[in-house]
C-alpha cells in the first residue's frame, strides 16, 4: 500500500538526471534483485511540470523514467547483481524544466526473491483428461499469494490457484496443451513459474449402426468392433459381439485410454399375422373355393390382395412380408368332374 506519514520531499533540480537520493548497499553476487519505491507529485502550481524519476544502480538505469503526475505511484524494476558485493543505488530526477518538478518519495525497498518467497511454486501434476470432462488443476495453495494461469483457454477463472477447465477433442488422436502458472507474493514483484501439461483424450467413437429387425424365432448378432480396453453391454455381457433373439433397446459402453462412450440400438420385431389357408380342398367342376387371409398378401398367381378364388386344380401359396419377415402358407385344390351316366 502507499506509504503513510513522513516521506522525502524535493524541489526538483534544473539539471537533468540529478541525484535525488543515493545509498551504497551490500548485495549477494549473482542474485536477482527487485527494487521498488513509491513517489507522488507535490507540485501545487497549476500547469507546473510533474516530476520524472528513474532508478539507477552503479550508473545503469534499472527503472526507466516515469512521470509522477498524481498521488502515490509504485515504481518497480529487477536487476541481477552479477559479481558485485556492493552497489550504489540512486533515484534520479530526470526532468530539468520548471515550474513544478516537485515530488516526494518513500519506502525504498531492495530485496532478492529467494528471501521473500518462503514456498516454492508447484502447479501440480500433469493431467490426462477425457474430451468434455470438467476437472481442476492441483496446484499447491498458499495464503497471501496471487495466481495467474496462462494457456490456450478453457479455464473458468485465470486468477484462481486451481481453476476448473473443460476441453474438447474431436479426435482421433490425443491433443496436448501446456498451461503456465505464475505465482507472486502480493506486491513483491517476485513471480515464480511452473507448467502443467494437459493431455486431452478423444472419446471412443462407438457406433452400433442403424436399428435392426429380428424375425420371430430368429436371432441376430450385435457388434461393437474390437480393440477396446473394456466393453459392457446392457445385457451385462462383456464381449465385442453378442447374440439377441428378442426385440428391445440394447446399449453398450466402451472404454479406451480411460475414457468411455456409449451407443444404443433398437431391435424391432414386426407384428406378423397368422396366415392359414386351411386344409386342402376338393371341389366339383362347377364349384369354386375362396381363401381369405384378412391382410394383403402376394398370391401364387402374382396377384395381391386379402383373398383368392380358385375353381381349378392347382397348388396355391400366399406370402405376407413385413420388415423383411415372411409368413407363408400353401394349400392344394383338386377339381373333380361329374361322372357321365348313360342308361341307354
C-alpha angles and dihedrals in degrees: 000000000000114000123264130209124011121016140165113275126187142185098226120245123249088223116086118244093012116170109253094177134355135180136173111233132190114234139182113250119251093011131137111236132191118212126193142162138172122239137177140184113255098174110131096186116101111239093014120145115261118235119263116208135184135178123232133187118201090339095312121116111239102164111039119230114283129185113241100214108153141002127338114329126182117226116198137180141161131230139176116226096214111186094339123120094183135018141183113245116199135181106210130202102225098184122085099181134099166249099049118013089139118141145158132215138184145161097051106189134182120179142149119239094233090067098047100043108071095176130052118233118254117181091188132247126320110269136222114199137173121246110276094010116138113225140157130232115249103221121155109259123221126183116242096026130118118223131203126181121203123192150103097305139259098112121129093213125011093195099059125096090233113017120180121240141182123201129183129216119185090191154157093190132034115267122215124214127184120212123190123210117205115194125189132175105238112278096351099106091220107123124184124203133208132165136223122198113213118197113198113204117206116237115256112269099231119173126172091186129225124343115280134224122221121193120220112276093016135098134212135201124241116202132190095182129243137279099066122133090225138001129196125179127200085248087062090246116137102198124108091240128042133178122226131187100178133074117247146096115299123190134187133196120202129192126209126170089347094305124112135207133176140205135177138206133200117227111202131196116195119231099246122196124231108257114200123162091183130223125340112278133228117193139169122255094260095046134085135199127217123210117198122185098176094234134066112272141165112257129208092255091058096256124124130217144093097278141038130198122209131187100162138065108275147125110252126198132175130198127202114192126189124169089341094308115123130210116184142167137183134208135178123224119198121189120206124201120227114257116253111239120198119174092178 
